Amino acid sequence: MIPSQLSLLAASLGAASAVVAQHAPGSFEDGGDTLVSAMMMFLGNTDKVYILDKSEGNAAKFGDYPAMGAVYDIASRKAETMAVTTNVFCASGMHLPNGSFATFGGNGAVGKGGNISDVKYPDNPWQGLYDTQYGDYDGTKAIRILNPCKDGDDFTSPNCQWFDNASLLSMQSQRWYSAAEPMGDGTIVLIGGFSNGGYINRNYPNTDPAYEGGAANPTYEFFPANGRQQQFMNFMNKTSGLNAYALTYLMPSGKMLVQANYSTVLWDPLTNEETDLPDMPGQIVRVYPASGANAMLPLTPENNYTPTVMFCGGIYMTDWQWGNYSWPFADTWEIPASNKCHTITPEPTDGSNVDYVEDDDLPVGRTMGQFIALPDLTMLVVNGGANGTAGYSTRTYNTLEMPYGMSLAAEPVGQPAVYNPRAPKGQRWSTAGFDTSKIARLYHSSAILLPDASVLIAGSNPNVDVNLTAPFPTTYQAEIFYPSYFGAATRPTFSGAPSTLTYGGDPFDLKIPASAYAGAANDAADNTTVVLIRGGWTTHAMNMGQRSMQLNNTYTVNSDGSITLHVSQLPPNPNLFQPGPALLFVTMSGIPSNGSWVIIGSGNIEQQPTKPASVLPASVRLDGASGTGSSSTTSSGKADGSTNGATSHTGAIVGGIIAAIAAVGILG
């Protein structure tokens, strides 16, 4: 179990007034200065987004050293720096069942120019221990934990800061660019990564595919370990070179879809057994640094909560062109990114064969495109470039003077696109009404769904250290993108949101007032859905842990025009939507409410309690009842920025944390 010292209480936005601020649909707004470049972000609660950067020469400091972390206030669009001790460069991260967050691994300590730190390990001059100028320690084995705080909390308190002490809490081995995926009990599986390295995870020629002379890590481990030792993973050997940030998705059976290089397996982390699945069509690489957009499509009653994973963009290059740790052998910025999309359903329930299925092409090919699940059950893709790959370099095999600074990508794609999985084939992508951002969002960009259903976009830094004059500079300016549903004159509101949800069990009711919609109540109720979204941990064109699920519901239309939704709990299988935090939305005719913060499951790392699936009453219609909200669609919508007064954060993360962590087996 996770100790009470790391507890997080839920907060709700869903019941608040819909008339607060106006935003043009399809537009970008200035999101303010993030202070550190947003290599990583996650939504900590309804008030705050947390941002992490690699160790570099940021002008913003925490204490005497350049900052690596910041907390961003959603309402004011302002950030404050936070203490981060170890170099979090290219780490992985994930939520915990109680609403806390953890990040895993990173790089050794570095100093100015990304050079190895001036204090090195006595027995290893190639590994940085601590840098006296930048103030960062080795992060390759670090585990950092944060209990997010809210408005009204004391952010100077250790309770609201990262716990970052690798001498007390660390992984079994060094992991840089590792994958992280939670299991159904909340345990996190950490897969692969570099021990040391650079562009891709191999030497060339590749004579030691498993270990690359000590630079690659082909193992996996659990957090918390609970006495389990790391194990060799065959798939990491098979996909050698192109397996950094392997793409992972837990399936209903408890096995994981794992995709890297152009190979795919269904893998059981408990038994370490792999079942080969078909290769990626055309040998298109979607894993880093090809960095194709990837996400699980929404889980709905209509698809029987059967997971389908989508991959879009990325790039095809020959084995030689991919190069080695030092640099690519091809001039990547001249190679177009793929516009192809493919889906795979690893555990079909209809007995069909498992294979990749080609879907509609992207409007524009993208590398480093990123999927964001929206509460209208569509998928937004943002960021990226039309040519090249992620990463940065001083040169390639033939080119000694790079045309775009250190960037290995070019042609930024600034216009979002939205994918509707329910639309007919050939009509699933749209860019209609979407503005184009003028800010290049290439390597080390990130994006996350906000509680009002807008999207925070930040970062971009294809440079080894801060560079404000490069063709694609270090970027601190954030933007907020407003999807098309912000054109609605009325946003739904609701009351009665629970703070926790369970796997199966008794349904719950949500109350929608007549002012939340326009038109006939029966029609409105027929077109209302209840959607859970976990935005995940965003880095490197991925949202680790992102999931979207529609809960089943029926309704009762009341004589005053209000609608009572009778909503099921989650299906009684924690593998479908692992325990932890999420946003609960009510969407009416494609227009979402604000999200209400909920915790899924028990809040502990344990086998999650399950109950029989919820049994819902029949829907009750009432002719003549109607809503009182505005039915017009305008060029600017309404967004909600207030809360229902729910409280947050109750425990300390430092002090008693070490004893508490040790008690549940997280150490060792």
Solvent accessible surface area in square Angstrom, and as a share of the most:
residue,aa,sasa,rsa
1,M,119,0.53
2,I,5,0.02
3,P,12,0.07
4,S,83,0.53
5,Q,62,0.27
6,L,0,0.00
7,S,29,0.19
8,L,11,0.05
9,L,82,0.41
10,A,14,0.11
11,A,3,0.02
12,S,10,0.06
13,L,9,0.04
14,G,1,0.01
15,A,48,0.37
16,A,11,0.09
17,S,68,0.44
18,A,12,0.10
19,V,115,0.66
20,V,85,0.49
21,A,41,0.32
22,Q,115,0.51
23,H,19,0.09
24,A,45,0.35
25,P,40,0.25
26,G,1,0.01
27,S,15,0.10
28,F,41,0.17
29,E,50,0.22
30,D,86,0.45
31,G,0,0.00
32,G,19,0.19
33,D,76,0.40
34,T,0,0.00
35,L,49,0.25
36,V,0,0.00
37,S,1,0.01
38,A,0,0.00
39,M,1,0.00
40,M,1,0.00
41,M,0,0.00
42,F,1,0.00
43,L,16,0.08
44,G,0,0.00
45,N,1,0.01
46,T,9,0.05
47,D,17,0.09
48,K,18,0.08
49,V,0,0.00
50,Y,1,0.01
51,I,1,0.01
52,L,2,0.01
53,D,2,0.01
54,K,5,0.02
55,S,5,0.03
56,E,1,0.01
57,G,27,0.26
58,N,3,0.01
59,A,97,0.75
60,A,22,0.17
61,K,113,0.48
62,F,86,0.36
63,G,64,0.61
64,D,118,0.61
65,Y,80,0.31
66,P,20,0.12
67,A,2,0.01
68,M,9,0.04
69,G,0,0.00
70,A,0,0.00
71,V,11,0.06
72,Y,1,0.00
73,D,24,0.13
74,I,30,0.15
75,A,88,0.68
76,S,57,0.37
77,R,62,0.22
78,K,144,0.61
79,A,16,0.12
80,E,115,0.52
81,T,30,0.18
82,M,2,0.01
83,A,34,0.27
84,V,16,0.09
85,T,55,0.32
86,T,4,0.02
87,N,0,0.00
88,V,0,0.00
89,F,16,0.07
90,C,0,0.00
91,A,1,0.00
92,S,0,0.00
93,G,0,0.00
94,M,1,0.00
95,H,7,0.03
96,L,0,0.00
97,P,1,0.01
98,N,11,0.06
99,G,0,0.00
100,S,0,0.00
101,F,9,0.04
102,A,0,0.00
103,T,0,0.00
104,F,0,0.00
105,G,0,0.00
106,G,0,0.00
107,N,24,0.12
108,G,5,0.05
109,A,2,0.01
110,V,16,0.09
111,G,5,0.05
112,K,137,0.58
113,G,32,0.31
114,G,27,0.26
115,N,99,0.51
116,I,70,0.36
117,S,0,0.00
118,D,84,0.44
119,V,57,0.32
120,K,80,0.34
121,Y,68,0.26
122,P,135,0.85
123,D,129,0.67
124,N,55,0.28
125,P,79,0.50
126,W,182,0.64
127,Q,14,0.06
128,G,3,0.03
129,L,58,0.29
130,Y,43,0.16
131,D,6,0.03
132,T,75,0.44
133,Q,105,0.47
134,Y,16,0.06
135,G,14,0.13
136,D,0,0.00
137,Y,95,0.36
138,D,19,0.10
139,G,0,0.00
140,T,3,0.02
141,K,78,0.33
142,A,1,0.00
143,I,5,0.03
144,R,0,0.00
145,I,0,0.00
146,L,0,0.00
147,N,0,0.00
148,P,0,0.00
149,C,0,0.00
150,K,12,0.05
151,D,84,0.43
152,G,87,0.84
153,D,41,0.21
154,D,84,0.44
155,F,37,0.16
156,T,120,0.70
157,S,22,0.14
158,P,74,0.47
159,N,49,0.25
160,C,2,0.01
161,Q,27,0.12
162,W,17,0.06
163,F,15,0.06
164,D,17,0.09
165,N,59,0.30
166,A,36,0.28
167,S,100,0.65
168,L,73,0.36
169,L,1,0.00
170,S,42,0.27
171,M,7,0.03
172,Q,53,0.23
173,S,22,0.14
174,Q,50,0.22
175,R,0,0.00
176,W,16,0.06
177,Y,7,0.03
178,S,0,0.00
179,A,2,0.01
180,A,2,0.02
181,E,5,0.02
182,P,2,0.01
183,M,18,0.08
184,G,12,0.12
185,D,44,0.23
186,G,3,0.02
187,T,3,0.02
188,I,0,0.00
189,V,0,0.00
190,L,1,0.00
191,I,2,0.01
192,G,0,0.00
193,G,1,0.01
194,F,0,0.00
195,S,20,0.13
196,N,65,0.33
197,G,30,0.29
198,G,24,0.23
199,Y,9,0.03
200,I,1,0.01
201,N,4,0.02
202,R,11,0.04
203,N,66,0.34
204,Y,82,0.31
205,P,96,0.60
206,N,49,0.25
207,T,118,0.68
208,D,52,0.27
209,P,53,0.33
210,A,16,0.12
211,Y,102,0.39
212,E,5,0.02
213,G,76,0.73
214,G,48,0.46
215,A,17,0.13
216,A,9,0.07
217,N,11,0.06
218,P,4,0.02
219,T,14,0.08
220,Y,1,0.00
221,E,6,0.03
222,F,10,0.04
223,F,4,0.02
224,P,3,0.02
225,A,5,0.04
226,N,85,0.44
227,G,59,0.57
228,R,82,0.30
229,Q,128,0.57
230,Q,62,0.27
231,Q,77,0.34
232,F,78,0.33
233,M,0,0.00
234,N,94,0.48
235,F,0,0.00
236,M,4,0.02
237,N,50,0.26
238,K,110,0.47
239,T,1,0.00
240,S,14,0.09
241,G,1,0.01
242,L,9,0.04
243,N,6,0.03
244,A,2,0.02
245,Y,1,0.00
246,A,4,0.03
247,L,6,0.03
248,T,13,0.08
249,Y,23,0.09
250,L,1,0.00
251,M,0,0.00
252,P,36,0.22
253,S,69,0.45
254,G,19,0.18
255,K,70,0.30
256,M,0,0.00
257,L,0,0.00
258,V,0,0.00
259,Q,0,0.00
260,A,0,0.00
261,N,25,0.13
262,Y,72,0.27
263,S,8,0.05
264,T,0,0.00
265,V,0,0.00
266,L,18,0.09
267,W,0,0.00
268,D,26,0.14
269,P,0,0.00
270,L,114,0.57
271,T,77,0.45
272,N,43,0.22
273,E,115,0.51
274,E,55,0.25
275,T,74,0.43
276,D,97,0.50
277,L,23,0.12
278,P,45,0.28
279,D,72,0.37
280,M,2,0.01
281,P,44,0.28
282,G,63,0.61
283,Q,82,0.37
284,I,15,0.08
285,V,3,0.02
286,R,1,0.00
287,V,0,0.00
288,Y,8,0.03
289,P,1,0.01
290,A,0,0.00
291,S,5,0.03
292,G,1,0.01
293,A,2,0.02
294,N,11,0.06
295,A,2,0.02
296,M,6,0.03
297,L,20,0.10
298,P,7,0.04
299,L,1,0.00
300,T,13,0.08
301,P,45,0.28
302,E,149,0.67
303,N,60,0.31
304,N,102,0.52
305,Y,32,0.12
306,T,20,0.12
307,P,0,0.00
308,T,31,0.18
309,V,0,0.00
310,M,0,0.00
311,F,0,0.00
312,C,1,0.00
313,G,0,0.00
314,G,0,0.00
315,I,0,0.00
316,Y,108,0.41
317,M,7,0.03
318,T,61,0.35
319,D,89,0.46
320,W,104,0.37
321,Q,48,0.21
322,W,5,0.02
323,G,0,0.00
324,N,31,0.16
325,Y,25,0.09
326,S,64,0.42
327,W,65,0.23
328,P,0,0.00
329,F,16,0.07
330,A,8,0.07
331,D,36,0.19
332,T,0,0.00
333,W,17,0.06
334,E,119,0.53
335,I,33,0.17
336,P,95,0.60
337,A,11,0.08
338,S,18,0.12
339,N,58,0.30
340,K,70,0.30
341,C,0,0.00
342,H,7,0.03
343,T,15,0.09
344,I,1,0.01
345,T,38,0.22
346,P,5,0.03
347,E,34,0.15
348,P,33,0.21
349,T,102,0.59
350,D,115,0.60
351,G,72,0.70
352,S,58,0.37
353,N,143,0.73
354,V,38,0.22
355,D,78,0.40
356,Y,19,0.07
357,V,90,0.51
358,E,83,0.37
359,D,12,0.06
360,D,19,0.10
361,D,57,0.29
362,L,5,0.03
363,P,65,0.41
364,V,74,0.42
365,G,12,0.11
366,R,9,0.03
367,T,0,0.00
368,M,10,0.04
369,G,0,0.00
370,Q,2,0.01
371,F,3,0.01
372,I,1,0.01
373,A,1,0.01
374,L,3,0.01
375,P,0,0.00
376,D,28,0.15
377,L,7,0.03
378,T,13,0.08
379,M,1,0.00
380,L,0,0.00
381,V,1,0.00
382,V,1,0.01
383,N,8,0.04
384,G,0,0.00
385,G,0,0.00
386,A,23,0.18
387,N,30,0.15
388,G,0,0.00
389,T,0,0.00
390,A,1,0.01
391,G,3,0.03
392,Y,42,0.16
393,S,6,0.04
394,T,95,0.55
395,R,68,0.25
396,T,0,0.00
397,Y,106,0.40
398,N,112,0.58
399,T,29,0.17
400,L,120,0.60
401,E,154,0.69
402,M,29,0.13
403,P,69,0.44
404,Y,67,0.26
405,G,29,0.28
406,M,38,0.17
407,S,2,0.01
408,L,0,0.00
409,A,1,0.00
410,A,2,0.01
411,E,96,0.43
412,P,56,0.35
413,V,17,0.10
414,G,19,0.18
415,Q,59,0.26
416,P,2,0.01
417,A,1,0.01
418,V,28,0.16
419,Y,3,0.01
420,N,48,0.25
421,P,35,0.22
422,R,131,0.48
423,A,17,0.13
424,P,83,0.52
425,K,122,0.52
426,G,62,0.59
427,Q,127,0.57
428,R,50,0.18
429,W,34,0.12
430,S,47,0.30
431,T,41,0.24
432,A,77,0.60
433,G,65,0.63
434,F,14,0.06
435,D,74,0.39
436,T,82,0.48
437,S,15,0.10
438,K,204,0.86
439,I,37,0.19
440,A,23,0.18
441,R,9,0.03
442,L,2,0.01
443,Y,6,0.02
444,H,4,0.02
445,S,7,0.04
446,S,0,0.00
447,A,0,0.00
448,I,1,0.00
449,L,3,0.01
450,L,3,0.02
451,P,3,0.02
452,D,22,0.11
453,A,0,0.00
454,S,1,0.01
455,V,0,0.00
456,L,0,0.00
457,I,3,0.01
458,A,0,0.00
459,G,0,0.00
460,S,1,0.01
461,N,1,0.00
462,P,2,0.01
463,N,4,0.02
464,V,45,0.26
465,D,19,0.10
466,V,41,0.24
467,N,59,0.30
468,L,116,0.58
469,T,130,0.75
470,A,15,0.11
471,P,78,0.49
472,F,22,0.09
473,P,47,0.29
474,T,6,0.03
475,T,15,0.09
476,Y,39,0.15
477,Q,81,0.36
478,A,0,0.00
479,E,11,0.05
480,I,4,0.02
481,F,0,0.00
482,Y,3,0.01
483,P,4,0.02
484,S,68,0.44
485,Y,11,0.04
486,F,0,0.00
487,G,3,0.02
488,A,13,0.10
489,A,12,0.10
490,T,25,0.15
491,R,5,0.02
492,P,4,0.03
493,T,18,0.10
494,F,3,0.01
495,S,49,0.32
496,G,55,0.53
497,A,27,0.21
498,P,36,0.22
499,S,60,0.38
500,T,73,0.42
501,L,0,0.00
502,T,55,0.32
503,Y,2,0.01
504,G,0,0.00
505,G,11,0.11
506,D,118,0.61
507,P,49,0.31
508,F,26,0.11
509,D,76,0.39
510,L,1,0.00
511,K,86,0.37
512,I,0,0.00
513,P,50,0.32
514,A,15,0.12
515,S,68,0.44
516,A,3,0.03
517,Y,13,0.05
518,A,32,0.25
519,G,43,0.41
520,A,51,0.39
521,A,0,0.00
522,N,11,0.06
523,D,85,0.44
524,A,9,0.07
525,A,2,0.02
526,D,77,0.40
527,N,82,0.42
528,T,8,0.04
529,T,32,0.19
530,V,0,0.00
531,V,0,0.00
532,L,0,0.00
533,I,1,0.00
534,R,8,0.03
535,G,16,0.15
536,G,10,0.10
537,W,1,0.00
538,T,0,0.00
539,T,0,0.00
540,H,9,0.04
541,A,6,0.05
542,M,17,0.08
543,N,16,0.08
544,M,17,0.07
545,G,10,0.09
546,Q,12,0.05
547,R,5,0.02
548,S,2,0.02
549,M,0,0.00
550,Q,31,0.14
551,L,0,0.00
552,N,73,0.38
553,N,28,0.14
554,T,28,0.16
555,Y,16,0.06
556,T,33,0.19
557,V,6,0.03
558,N,38,0.19
559,S,101,0.65
560,D,101,0.53
561,G,1,0.01
562,S,6,0.04
563,I,0,0.00
564,T,23,0.13
565,L,0,0.00
566,H,25,0.11
567,V,0,0.00
568,S,11,0.07
569,Q,23,0.10
570,L,2,0.01
571,P,23,0.14
572,P,54,0.34
573,N,40,0.21
574,P,20,0.13
575,N,27,0.14
576,L,12,0.06
577,F,0,0.00
578,Q,2,0.01
579,P,0,0.00
580,G,0,0.00
581,P,5,0.03
582,A,3,0.02
583,L,6,0.03
584,L,0,0.00
585,F,0,0.00
586,V,0,0.00
587,T,5,0.03
588,M,9,0.04
589,S,81,0.52
590,G,32,0.31
591,I,36,0.18
592,P,0,0.00
593,S,0,0.00
594,N,6,0.03
595,G,0,0.00
596,S,0,0.00
597,W,9,0.03
598,V,0,0.00
599,I,9,0.05
600,I,0,0.00
601,G,12,0.11
602,S,47,0.31
603,G,12,0.11
604,N,36,0.19
605,I,16,0.08
606,E,65,0.29
607,Q,165,0.73
608,Q,8,0.04
609,P,84,0.53
610,T,69,0.40
611,K,116,0.49
612,P,114,0.72
613,A,62,0.48
614,S,24,0.15
615,V,128,0.74
616,L,36,0.18
617,P,66,0.41
618,A,84,0.65
619,S,48,0.31
620,V,80,0.46
621,R,125,0.46
622,L,71,0.35
623,D,124,0.64
624,G,83,0.80
625,A,11,0.09
626,S,56,0.36
627,G,13,0.13
628,T,106,0.61
629,G,18,0.17
630,S,59,0.38
631,S,98,0.63
632,S,59,0.38
633,T,116,0.67
634,T,57,0.33
635,S,90,0.58
636,S,27,0.17
637,G,0,0.00
638,K,37,0.16
639,A,4,0.03
640,D,12,0.06
641,G,56,0.54
642,S,51,0.33
643,T,59,0.34
644,N,80,0.41
645,G,59,0.56
646,A,37,0.29
647,T,97,0.56
648,S,14,0.09
649,H,23,0.10
650,T,87,0.51
651,G,11,0.11
652,A,33,0.26
653,I,0,0.00
654,V,61,0.35
655,G,66,0.63
656,G,36,0.34
657,I,1,0.00
658,I,46,0.23
659,A,75,0.58
660,A,13,0.10
661,I,0,0.00
662,A,54,0.42
663,A,86,0.67
664,V,28,0.16
665,G,19,0.18
666,I,5,0.03
667,L,57,0.29
668,G,72,0.69
